[in-house]
Amino acid sequence: MKHKVLLSLLLVLFSVTVAAQQEDKTVSTQDDEKVLKQGYREKVEQQQSVQVAPRQTWWNRNTLQKGYKGDLQVFIDGYIFEGLLGMAGIATSHGYQISPKIFLGAGLSFVPGAFMINDPSISSSDPELLEVAMITPFVNFRFMPLAKRVTPVIDIKAGYVLPSKYGLIKVVPSAGVRFGLGNRLGLNLGLGVPLFMSIDKEFGVLGGVRCYLGIDF
């Protein structure tokens, strides 16, 4: 009788042990499945974030960063004023690149002289050199609509012409293209409309055409 009772107890203990082991295996399998699903979900999210992030290519790389910015331009202006009036000069501006699209600054332009062709229709008409040296301090606003290596540029310069005996304000709106050459360096070229405005209204407004080439740094 005792042997039967002991045998029954052993069978019960064995059954309980086997059931516990099976339950542990089931829980462990479920945990492993959860870990695998979580890892797969994280991997998919990482792949999606990589796909959404824009790729840095030569074209879409922005070369205009916040901070100090300067530029140097050479330009040629042409006017129709009692003949053909031409001027050549240089301009430099320095200021702050507020964002990759907006620049604010100030600068100086210098025109050492000018030439006049009284009758452009006559090919043999010699240009007359004019001593009209001008220095123009100006404020400068520049807008680049695309934050990319190659972008259109809208530029406005406005200042007062010195010496003051001329009594002139000069405004030069222009449009061109900027080619980013490196981390900060850029090549600029374009066309503008230089406008001389007389303060005393002696001759009103004189407008012309400007071609320019410059670098920014």
PyMOL commands that set and color helices and strands:
alter all, ss='L'
color gray80, all
select helices_A, chain A and resi 2-52+164-166
alter helices_A, ss='H'
color red, helices_A
select strands_A, chain A and resi 67-80+84-99+102-111+114-117+128-130+134-143+150-160+168-180+186-192+195-198+205-216
alter strands_A, ss='S'
color yellow, strands_A
deselect
rebuild
show_as cartoon
